[in-house]
Amino acid sequence: MKKLIVYQDDSCPMKHACKALEGKWKIPVIYVLCVNGTLRYNELKQALGITNVMLSNTLKDLEQEGLIVRISYNEIPPRVDYSLSKSAQGLIPIMNAFARWGETRMTDLDTVSSLFGQEILDNQK
């Protein structure tokens, strides 16, 4: 009999991966850092269209998970850079593949939308 993979088990690797990336903004933050490299707080905020509270909380969570590196420079005005950790750099090919899937999905949805729109026009004749 085939061994059942149980997501709820602590030994399930997918459970640990999902836990590290759970939340609305973690994957978008990682993606923006994958694509752009090291960014400052305001650059991340602008790239994501996110509130200060959500970005601050998300960055703290990602830092605690060991997925981003925060470097604070002792300068005036203060400067802080955010980048992917070595661990998170393993996500770059996954993020790129996910983005390619998103492109395919956009094309598929455009096709479905245009077909659906054409069907409505045909029904109105």
C-alpha positions as CSV (number, residue, x, y, z in Angstrom):
1,M,0.0,0.0,0.0
2,K,1.2,3.5,-0.9
3,K,2.4,5.5,2.1
4,L,0.1,8.5,2.6
5,I,1.9,11.9,2.8
6,V,0.3,13.8,5.7
7,Y,0.6,17.6,5.5
8,Q,-0.2,17.9,9.2
9,D,2.9,15.9,10.3
10,D,5.8,17.9,11.5
11,S,8.0,15.7,9.3
12,C,6.3,17.1,6.1
13,P,8.7,19.4,4.3
14,M,5.9,21.2,2.5
15,K,4.4,22.2,5.8
16,H,7.6,23.8,6.8
17,A,8.0,25.6,3.5
18,C,4.4,26.9,3.6
19,K,4.8,28.1,7.2
20,A,7.9,30.1,6.2
21,L,6.0,31.8,3.3
22,E,2.5,32.1,4.8
23,G,0.9,35.5,4.8
24,K,-0.2,37.9,2.2
25,W,3.0,39.8,1.6
26,K,5.9,37.4,2.2
27,I,6.0,35.9,-1.3
28,P,5.6,39.4,-3.0
29,V,8.4,40.8,-0.9
30,I,10.7,37.8,-1.8
31,Y,9.8,38.1,-5.4
32,V,10.6,41.9,-5.6
33,L,13.9,41.2,-3.9
34,C,14.6,38.3,-6.3
35,V,14.0,40.5,-9.3
36,N,15.6,43.7,-8.0
37,G,18.3,42.6,-5.6
38,T,19.1,44.6,-2.5
39,L,16.6,47.4,-1.8
40,R,15.9,50.0,0.8
41,Y,12.6,50.1,2.8
42,N,11.0,52.9,0.7
43,E,11.9,51.1,-2.6
44,L,10.2,48.0,-1.3
45,K,7.2,50.0,-0.2
46,Q,6.9,51.6,-3.6
47,A,7.4,48.4,-5.5
48,L,4.7,46.6,-3.5
49,G,2.1,49.3,-2.8
50,I,2.0,48.2,0.8
51,T,1.4,50.0,4.1
52,N,4.2,50.8,6.5
53,V,2.7,48.6,9.2
54,M,2.3,45.6,6.8
55,L,5.8,46.0,5.3
56,S,7.5,46.4,8.7
57,N,5.7,43.3,10.1
58,T,6.5,41.3,7.0
59,L,10.1,42.2,7.0
60,K,10.5,41.3,10.7
61,D,8.8,37.9,10.0
62,L,11.0,37.2,7.0
63,E,14.1,38.2,9.0
64,Q,13.1,35.8,11.8
65,E,12.5,33.0,9.3
66,G,16.1,33.6,8.0
67,L,14.8,34.5,4.5
68,I,16.0,38.1,4.3
69,V,19.1,40.0,5.6
70,R,18.7,43.4,7.1
71,I,21.8,45.6,7.1
72,S,21.6,48.8,9.0
73,Y,24.3,51.4,8.4
74,N,25.4,53.8,11.1
75,E,24.8,57.0,9.1
76,I,22.7,60.1,9.2
77,P,20.1,59.8,7.8
78,P,19.8,56.1,8.7
79,R,20.1,53.7,5.8
80,V,18.8,50.1,5.9
81,D,19.2,47.6,3.1
82,Y,17.2,44.4,2.6
83,S,18.3,41.5,0.5
84,L,17.7,37.7,0.3
85,S,19.5,35.4,2.6
86,K,21.5,32.5,1.2
87,S,18.6,30.3,2.2
88,A,16.1,32.4,0.3
89,Q,18.3,32.5,-2.8
90,G,17.2,28.9,-3.4
91,L,13.8,30.4,-4.1
92,I,14.9,32.4,-7.1
93,P,14.4,29.6,-9.7
94,I,11.0,28.8,-8.0
95,M,10.0,32.5,-8.2
96,N,11.1,32.7,-11.8
97,A,9.1,29.6,-12.7
98,F,6.1,30.9,-10.8
99,A,6.3,34.2,-12.7
100,R,6.5,32.3,-16.0
101,W,3.4,30.3,-14.9
102,G,1.7,33.7,-14.2
103,E,2.5,34.9,-17.7
104,T,1.0,31.8,-19.2
105,R,-2.1,32.2,-16.9
106,M,-2.5,35.8,-18.0
107,T,-2.4,34.7,-21.7
108,D,-4.9,31.9,-21.0
109,L,-7.2,34.3,-19.1
110,D,-7.0,36.8,-21.9
111,T,-8.0,34.1,-24.4
112,V,-10.9,32.9,-22.2
113,S,-12.0,36.5,-21.7
114,S,-11.9,37.3,-25.4
115,L,-13.8,34.2,-26.2
116,F,-16.4,34.9,-23.5
117,G,-16.7,38.5,-24.7
118,Q,-17.1,37.4,-28.3
119,E,-19.8,34.9,-27.2
120,I,-21.7,37.8,-25.5
121,L,-21.4,39.8,-28.7
122,D,-22.6,36.9,-30.8
123,N,-25.6,36.4,-28.5
124,Q,-26.6,40.0,-28.8
125,K,-26.9,39.8,-32.6
